[in-house]
Amino acid sequence: DHSASDSSVESSAFAPEPEEPGDHDLNDNEFVDEAEEAAAEEADVEDADVEPAIEEEGDDNLGVRRGTRIREPTRRYMNITVSDEAKETKVQVMNPRMFSNAAVNHVLGTQPPIPRSKLATTMPDDNILEPMEIVEEDLPIMGMIFAQFSLKKGIREFGEKAEQGAMKEMKQMHDMDAFIPRHFKSLTKEERTRALSTLIFLKQKSSGDIKGRTCVNGAPQREYIRKEDAASPTAATDSLFITGAIDAHERRHVACCDLPGAFLHCETDEHVIVVLRGELAELMVQVDPSIYRKYVSTDKKGKPILYMQLYKSVYGLMRSALLFYRKLRGELESYGFTVNPYDPCVANMMVPRSSTASAANDPSAKDPASDDLVQLTVLWHVDDLKISCANDVEITMLLLYLKNIYGDKISMNRGKVHEYLGMTLDFSEPGVFNVTMIPYIGTIISDFPEAITKSAPSPYTDNLFKVRDEADAKFLPEEQAVAFHRTVAQLLFLCYRARKDIQTAVSFLTTRVRRPDEDDWGKVKRVLRYLYGTRSLPLRLTVDDLTVAKWNIDASHAVHWDCKGQTGAGMTLGKGAVSSFSWKQKINTKSSTESEIVGVDDAMPSVLWSLYFIQAQGYDMTHALIQQDNKSAILMEVNGKMSSSKRTKHIRIKYFFVTDRVAQGDIVIEHKPTGEMWIDMNTKPKQGTPFRTDRSLMMNCPLNVPDETLGPICN
């Protein structure tokens, strides 16, 4: 929803972190960024010679492996703005280390490269030509180029709808008393210098309406606010899948809601001055001329400026998300919820099974000791809530409670099918939790530079883990490497949600984003061809037993070019993988037994977390069951010192940790034949019937899934 910017000011702007990839239309052809002049305007300084962060093409550090480079810790959340005055085109790059000078020039269509004087950046020197190795945790801060429209250009593009959308957004800020105007003479020189720029972003929704969102450029706050003081929790992906499977198992009613203007309901806890410039200042005056007109002044260029003091947590401030989290959590706890200690964005309370007793106005109804109670669960990601309960009336009462706080514009969706965080959650089939991401898969395929017109029977070939020597490899041009990196990031988001069957391929591809070659390009095309033929394949989750979590954990020994192994692990509560992953092991091992032990050690945090999370949800889960196919590894993990020797000393800490958890009763380890280990597909590139068999167990789908390019869509 942050796909446009406000006025025609020049410099660097920071767009708020996306709630989900679906919030941004990556197919737009224009790349426009809104920026601030800030201190430069106050001093009437133009075209300041800022030392750029982009390195020269001949950088000697390019291609040097991470372990041999001397470098400062990576500073994230940096941004860079590059402009081409001739075409009036601008590109905003969040975390510019992912984008080379040549790649930005390719987007702008400028040749030769943009002069260094046209680069404005706050990023320290770093080897930005070498892309980062990405993992799932990095997704919320991944660099992307966003399609945006300035206020003037948005009005030119969308006409009256854009003007109405922008005015509606500014009026909301006014009605909610988000700020009060300040005369520039009442501010100190330091306050004017440190004033944060205000931006407005516009985007056309699928309905055709234009939605605006006001935010501030909170990047300067990083100088005095530490990241750990502003970090806000969000619900774990595994929490969503576990609670969703339980919702289907218990035949709960489900509702999803979005709290409008969420951050504007929070009062800021710091003194913040913001400045509106140009057209944005004029737009604010139009909301109520009697209040704002007298506070408007002009800078030395004659551009109108309007200073405001914030009272509410506007999007873009570093602490806004944290303040809102504290507010929402407090409101839920006041209602009677108890937050799960293993996921601070999941809360539960016991309510009457029958609608005759009200949990909100009958104190005895909230007593867990009362008979015939059911659980009311809320899971939230910032301002998006998923609510479930067997008693539909209790969901209605909670929604009314939230409506009284956040107003009548709260959006709600009741029923069997929900769009939530880029996923389609379908509870139509009794006892089955179906998850698909069909539009997102379509976006990945359409964004890819080459047309995908054929399907593939699997997401990889037998050569997945094979890598050519550098002397023989043909590395991708930088523009193509950027496209490769972006596609891998999109696939990474997908594979840990609805399409767990591509995790092995994506796990390998994430290790190749630093310097991909033509072989890697072919491997990512193979994944897209597989998705092209199976885009409608759902992840189907069912629950058979909530007293034990069954984990399949396996490892392949020395399968990578550097002789490291591959770990695969997955959990099921019945059918379908509620949680699964495929990871390259961090250390080298000397035998398959050692690889198996390292694999179990890799999975232990997830195994124990899932056990404790489900127990905290109120279910009597006794232990986690780990199934392996290596008997020697099982003996060492269960017996500990009794099965160890001098030859195993270097990995003792790994299996002794497992031994300790076995002794405490948290986990039980049992042998399972290799042919029955469905997680084997996450350790090696299986083909044919073995792949389809493992996929049918992981995704809980038919053994033979129809090719959608040839006939009916699978269901």
MIDORO-891449 format. One record per residue (C-alpha): residue in one letter; x, y, z. Coordinates in steps of 0.2 Angstrom, whole numbers, padded with zeros to 4 digits, always signed. Example, Ala and Ser with C-alpha at 12.3 -4.5 7.8 and 13.67 -1.06 7.14 Angstrom:
2
a+0062-0022+0039s+0068-0005+0036
***
This chain:
715
d+0000+0000+0000h+0015+0011+0000s+0017+0013-0019a+0018+0032-0022s+0026+0047-0014d+0020+0065-0011s+0028+0080-0019s+0042+0084-0030v+0056+0086-0017e+0073+0079-0021s+0083+0068-0010s+0082+0051+0000a+0066+0044+0006f+0062+0029+0016a+0046+0019+0013p+0038+0010+0027e+0042-0009+0029p+0029-0019+0018e+0017-0029+0028e+0018-0043+0015p+0024-0044-0003g+0007-0043-0010d+0006-0025-0003h+0017-0019-0018d+0013-0020-0036l+0030-0025-0044n+0023-0025-0062d+0022-0006-0064n+0034+0001-0076e+0038+0018-0067f+0050+0019-0053v+0048+0035-0044d+0054+0040-0027e+0049+0054-0016a+0063+0063-0006e+0068+0076+0006e+0079+0091+0006a+0079+0093+0025a+0095+0102+0031a+0101+0106+0013e+0085+0117+0010e+0087+0126+0027a+0105+0131+0022d+0099+0134+0004v+0112+0121-0003e+0109+0112-0019d+0118+0097-0027a+0129+0094-0012d+0143+0083-0016v+0139+0068-0006e+0151+0053-0006p+0142+0039-0015a+0141+0021-0008i+0142+0013-0025e+0159+0007-0029e+0168+0008-0045e+0167-0007-0058g+0185-0011-0055d+0183-0014-0036d+0197-0026-0031n+0185-0033-0017l+0172-0039-0030g+0171-0058-0029v+0182-0060-0013r+0173-0073-0002r+0165-0066+0014g+0177-0074+0026t+0193-0066+0018r+0186-0048+0017i+0189-0034+0030r+0172-0025+0033e+0161-0016+0045p+0145-0025+0051t+0132-0023+0038r+0120-0008+0041r+0103-0012+0036y+0088-0001+0032m+0099+0010+0022n+0092+0018+0006i+0098+0027-0009t+0090+0038-0022v+0096+0039-0040s+0088+0052-0052d+0089+0055-0071e+0084+0073-0074a+0082+0071-0092k+0068+0058-0090e+0062+0064-0073t+0064+0046-0067k+0069+0041-0050v+0073+0024-0042q+0073+0021-0024v+0083+0006-0018m+0081+0000+0000n+0097-0009+0005p+0107-0004-0010r+0120-0018-0008m+0108-0028-0018f+0109-0017-0033s+0124-0012-0043n+0126+0004-0052a+0124-0005-0069a+0107-0013-0063v+0100+0004-0058n+0106+0012-0074h+0097-0002-0083v+0081+0002-0074l+0083+0020-0078g+0088+0017-0096t+0103+0029-0094q+0119+0026-0103p+0133+0030-0099p+0132+0027-0080i+0124+0041-0069p+0138+0053-0063r+0143+0052-0045s+0136+0069-0041k+0119+0062-0044l+0120+0049-0030a+0113+0054-0013t+0116+0041+0001t+0118+0039+0019m+0126+0022+0018p+0144+0019+0023d+0157+0012+0012d+0154-0006+0008n+0155-0019-0006i+0138-0016-0012l+0141-0025-0029e+0141-0041-0019p+0123-0046-0015m+0119-0053+0002e+0116-0071+0006i+0098-0071+0011v+0088-0081+0023e+0070-0081+0028e+0073-0069+0043d+0079-0056+0031l+0063-0055+0020p+0055-0040+0030i+0070-0030+0026m+0075-0036+0009g+0080-0023-0004m+0067-0021-0018i+0063-0007-0031f+0045-0001-0028a+0034+0007-0041q+0029+0023-0034f+0020+0039-0040s+0023+0057-0034l+0007+0067-0029k+0008+0077-0044k+0012+0063-0056g-0002+0052-0047i-0015+0065-0050r-0009+0066-0068e-0010+0047-0069f-0026+0044-0060g-0035+0061-0060e-0048+0065-0048k-0047+0048-0039a-0029+0052-0034e-0034+0069-0027q-0048+0062-0017g-0037+0048-0010a-0023+0060-0005m-0036+0072+0003k-0045+0057+0012e-0028+0052+0020m-0023+0070+0025k-0041+0072+0033q-0039+0056+0043m-0023+0063+0050h-0032+0079+0054d-0047+0071+0062m-0037+0059+0073d-0027+0074+0079a-0011+0066+0073f-0001+0082+0075i-0003+0101+0078p+0004+0115+0067r+0019+0124+0074h+0026+0141+0068f+0043+0140+0062k+0048+0155+0073s+0043+0144+0088l+0056+0131+0084t+0074+0131+0088k+0087+0129+0074e+0090+0111+0080e+0072+0107+0079r+0070+0114+0061t+0086+0105+0056r+0081+0088+0063a+0063+0089+0057l+0058+0074+0048s+0051+0075+0030t+0033+0069+0028l+0028+0059+0012i+0012+0052+0005f+0011+0036-0005l-0003+0032-0017k-0008+0016-0025q-0022+0010-0036k-0032-0004-0027s-0039-0019-0036s-0056-0010-0034g-0050+0005-0044d-0050+0016-0029i-0034+0026-0025k-0027+0023-0007g-0016+0035+0001r-0004+0033+0016t+0005+0046+0025c+0022+0042+0033v+0037+0051+0038n+0055+0048+0034g+0061+0041+0050a+0079+0036+0044p+0087+0050+0053q+0081+0043+0070r+0093+0029+0068e+0106+0040+0074y+0099+0041+0091i+0087+0026+0092r+0094+0008+0093k+0086-0005+0083e+0083-0016+0098d+0074-0002+0106a+0062-0001+0091a+0060-0019+0086s+0042-0025+0086p+0037-0043+0086t+0026-0051+0073a+0018-0068+0073a+0029-0083+0068t+0024-0092+0052d+0024-0108+0061s+0011-0101+0073l-0001-0097+0059f+0000-0114+0052i-0001-0123+0069t-0016-0113+0074g-0024-0114+0057a-0023-0133+0057i-0031-0133+0075d-0044-0121+0069a-0049-0134+0055h-0048-0149+0067e-0059-0141+0080r-0071-0134+0067r-0069-0117+0073h-0076-0101+0065v-0063-0090+0058a-0063-0071+0055c-0049-0059+0049c-0049-0041+0052d-0038-0026+0048l-0037-0011+0060p-0038+0005+0050g-0026+0019+0054a-0018+0008+0067f-0003+0018+0072l-0013+0034+0073h-0022+0027+0088c-0005+0027+0097e+0002+0042+0106t+0020+0045+0102d+0032+0044+0117e+0045+0056+0110h+0046+0074+0104v+0045+0074+0085i+0044+0088+0073v+0040+0085+0055v+0039+0096+0040l+0027+0096+0025r+0034+0104+0009g+0027+0110-0008e+0011+0102-0013l+0009+0092+0002a+0009+0107+0013e-0004+0115+0001l-0015+0099+0003m-0014+0100+0022v-0020+0118+0021q-0035+0113+0010v-0041+0101+0024d-0044+0116+0036p-0038+0133+0030s-0043+0142+0046i-0031+0131+0056y-0016+0128+0045r-0015+0143+0033k-0007+0155+0046y+0007+0142+0050v+0013+0141+0032s+0029+0149+0027t+0041+0148+0012d+0059+0144+0010k+0072+0153+0001k+0066+0145-0015g+0048+0151-0013k+0042+0133-0009p+0028+0132+0005i+0033+0123+0020l+0023+0118+0036y+0030+0112+0052m+0020+0100+0063q+0023+0092+0080l+0017+0074+0081y+0006+0067+0094k+0002+0051+0086s+0014+0037+0080v+0014+0040+0061y+0020+0026+0049g+0038+0028+0046l+0044+0032+0064m+0055+0019+0071r+0045+0016+0086s+0028+0017+0079a+0026-0002+0076l+0032-0006+0094l+0020+0007+0102f+0005+0000+0093y+0010-0018+0098r+0010-0013+0116k-0006-0004+0114l-0015-0019+0105r-0008-0032+0117g-0014-0021+0132e-0031-0020+0125l-0032-0039+0122e-0026-0043+0139s-0039-0031+0147y-0052-0040+0137g-0046-0056+0146f-0033-0064+0134t-0017-0072+0140v-0002-0070+0128n+0007-0086+0123p+0025-0084+0130y+0032-0093+0115d+0025-0081+0103p+0020-0064+0109c+0008-0061+0094v-0003-0076+0099a-0016-0074+0113n-0030-0085+0120m-0044-0085+0132m-0057-0097+0138v-0075-0092+0133p-0092-0102+0135r-0096-0114+0122s-0114-0108+0121s-0119-0091+0116t-0131-0089+0130a-0117-0084+0142s-0106-0069+0137a-0088-0069+0141a-0088-0050+0140n-0101-0046+0153d-0102-0062+0163p-0086-0063+0175s-0089-0081+0178a-0089-0085+0160k-0070-0081+0160d-0066-0092+0174p-0055-0107+0166a-0062-0118+0180s-0080-0116+0173d-0087-0131+0163d-0090-0132+0145l-0077-0119+0139v-0069-0117+0122q-0054-0107+0117l-0054-0090+0108t-0038-0087+0099v-0031-0071+0091l-0015-0071+0081w-0009-0054+0074h+0004-0047+0062v+0005-0028+0066d-0013-0023+0062d-0020-0039+0053l-0029-0051+0065k-0034-0069+0063i-0048-0073+0076s-0054-0091+0079c-0067-0099+0091a-0080-0113+0091n-0092-0100+0097d-0096-0088+0083v-0104-0075+0095e-0088-0073+0105i-0079-0068+0089t-0093-0055+0085m-0091-0048+0103l-0072-0046+0101l-0074-0038+0084l-0087-0026+0092y-0074-0022+0106l-0061-0018+0093k-0073-0008+0083n-0077+0003+0098i-0058+0007+0099y-0053+0008+0081g-0069+0015+0073d-0082+0009+0061k-0070+0008+0047i-0062-0008+0053s-0063-0021+0039m-0069-0038+0043n-0070-0055+0034r-0081-0069+0040g-0083-0086+0032k-0073-0100+0026v-0060-0092+0014h-0049-0078+0020e-0035-0068+0012y-0021-0066+0025l-0003-0060+0024g-0002-0064+0005m-0010-0081+0008t-0027-0089+0004l-0033-0098+0020d-0047-0110+0015f-0057-0119+0029s-0071-0125+0017e-0066-0143+0018p-0071-0150+0035g-0056-0154+0046v-0044-0148+0033f-0034-0132+0032n-0030-0127+0014v-0016-0114+0010t-0013-0107-0007m-0003-0092-0015i-0009-0093-0033p-0009-0074-0036y+0009-0073-0028i+0015-0087-0039g+0008-0078-0054t+0017-0062-0049i+0034-0071-0047i+0032-0079-0065s+0027-0063-0073d+0041-0053-0065f+0054-0065-0071p+0063-0057-0086e+0061-0073-0097a+0044-0080-0102i+0040-0096-0093t+0029-0106-0105k+0033-0124-0101s+0031-0135-0085a+0043-0146-0076p+0039-0162-0066s+0050-0157-0052p+0058-0141-0045y+0076-0147-0049t+0086-0159-0058d+0099-0171-0052n+0113-0158-0054l+0105-0146-0041f+0120-0146-0029k+0133-0146-0043v+0144-0130-0045r+0156-0127-0059d+0174-0121-0054e+0176-0102-0056a+0187-0104-0071d+0174-0113-0080a+0158-0104-0074k+0150-0090-0084f+0144-0078-0072l+0128-0068-0075p+0129-0049-0080e+0124-0038-0066e+0107-0034-0072q+0103-0052-0074a+0110-0056-0057v+0099-0043-0049a+0084-0052-0057f+0090-0068-0051h+0092-0062-0033r+0075-0054-0033t+0067-0070-0039v+0076-0081-0026a+0069-0069-0013q+0052-0071-0019l+0053-0090-0019l+0060-0089-0002f+0045-0081+0005l+0034-0093-0005c+0043-0109+0001y+0041-0107+0019r+0022-0104+0017a+0011-0113+0004r+0024-0121-0006k+0035-0132+0005d+0039-0143-0009i+0052-0131-0017q+0062-0129-0001t+0077-0139-0006a+0079-0130-0022v+0077-0113-0014s+0089-0117+0000f+0103-0120-0013l+0098-0105-0023t+0100-0094-0008t+0118-0099-0007r+0121-0093-0025v+0115-0075-0024r+0132-0068-0021r+0139-0072-0038p+0126-0083-0049d+0131-0091-0065e+0122-0097-0080d+0119-0114-0072d+0110-0105-0057w+0099-0096-0069g+0094-0112-0077k+0090-0119-0059v+0079-0105-0055k+0070-0106-0071r+0067-0125-0067v+0058-0120-0051l+0047-0107-0060r+0043-0120-0073y+0038-0132-0060l+0027-0119-0051y+0020-0114-0068g+0012-0132-0070t+0007-0133-0052r+0002-0116-0046s-0014-0121-0039l-0007-0135-0028p-0012-0132-0010l-0004-0136+0006r-0017-0147+0015l-0015-0149+0034t-0025-0160+0046v-0023-0165+0064d-0025-0182+0071d-0016-0181+0087l-0012-0166+0098t-0003-0176+0111v+0013-0178+0101a+0022-0168+0087k+0030-0180+0075w+0046-0174+0067n+0055-0182+0052i+0073-0177+0053d+0086-0182+0040a+0103-0177+0032s+0113-0180+0016h+0131-0181+0019a+0144-0170+0009v+0132-0166-0005h+0138-0148-0008w+0154-0142-0018d+0162-0139-0001c+0158-0156+0006k+0145-0150+0018g+0129-0159+0021q+0110-0154+0019t+0098-0155+0033g+0079-0158+0031a+0066-0158+0045g+0047-0157+0045m+0033-0158+0058t+0016-0165+0056l+0001-0166+0067g-0008-0178+0056k-0006-0176+0037g+0004-0162+0029a+0019-0153+0035v+0014-0140+0047s+0033-0134+0048s+0047-0139+0038f+0064-0133+0032s+0079-0137+0021w+0096-0130+0027k+0114-0132+0021q+0124-0138+0036k+0136-0125+0044i+0150-0137+0047n+0159-0151+0038t+0157-0169+0045k+0167-0185+0043s+0153-0198+0041s+0134-0199+0037t+0131-0203+0056e+0139-0186+0060s+0129-0177+0047e+0113-0185+0055i+0118-0179+0072v+0121-0161+0065g+0105-0162+0057v+0095-0166+0073d+0105-0152+0082d+0100-0140+0068a+0082-0144+0070m+0082-0144+0089p+0076-0126+0092s+0061-0129+0080v+0057-0145+0088l+0057-0138+0106w+0048-0122+0101s+0034-0131+0093l+0032-0142+0108y+0032-0128+0121f+0021-0117+0109i+0007-0130+0108q+0008-0134+0126a+0006-0115+0130q-0009-0116+0119g-0017-0127+0132y-0015-0144+0124d-0008-0159+0134m+0006-0162+0122t+0018-0174+0131h+0033-0174+0120a+0040-0172+0102l+0044-0188+0093i+0059-0187+0081q+0060-0201+0068q+0077-0205+0060d+0084-0218+0048n+0102-0219+0055k+0103-0231+0070s+0120-0226+0075a+0115-0208+0076i+0100-0213+0087l+0112-0223+0099m+0123-0208+0102e+0109-0196+0104v+0100-0207+0117n+0115-0214+0126g+0126-0200+0126k+0143-0204+0134m+0140-0222+0134s+0140-0222+0115s+0154-0209+0113s+0173-0211+0110k+0188-0200+0107r+0183-0200+0088t+0167-0191+0092k+0173-0178+0104h+0172-0164+0091i+0153-0166+0090r+0149-0171+0108i+0140-0154+0113k+0128-0157+0099y+0122-0175+0104f+0124-0172+0122f+0111-0158+0121v+0099-0170+0112t+0103-0183+0126d+0099-0170+0139r+0082-0167+0131v+0079-0185+0129a+0082-0188+0148q+0070-0173+0152g+0056-0182+0142d+0054-0167+0130i+0059-0178+0115v+0058-0196+0110i+0069-0203+0096e+0064-0218+0086h+0070-0227+0070k+0060-0226+0054p+0065-0235+0038t+0073-0223+0024g+0059-0227+0012e+0046-0220+0024m+0056-0204+0028w+0046-0191+0018i+0057-0177+0023d+0071-0185+0012m+0065-0174-0002n+0072-0159+0008t+0090-0167+0008k+0093-0171-0010p+0085-0168-0027k+0074-0183-0029q+0065-0187-0046g+0051-0197-0052t+0040-0208-0041p+0051-0205-0025f+0049-0186-0027r+0030-0188-0030t+0028-0200-0015d+0037-0188-0003r+0028-0173-0010s+0011-0182-0007l+0015-0184+0011m+0022-0167+0014m+0009-0157+0005n-0005-0170+0008c-0010-0170-0010p-0013-0184-0023l+0002-0194-0029n+0000-0188-0047v-0004-0170-0048p-0011-0165-0065d-0001-0153-0075e-0011-0137-0076t-0003-0132-0093l-0011-0148-0101g-0028-0151-0092p-0038-0148-0077i-0032-0138-0062c-0027-0149-0047n-0037-0147-0031
***
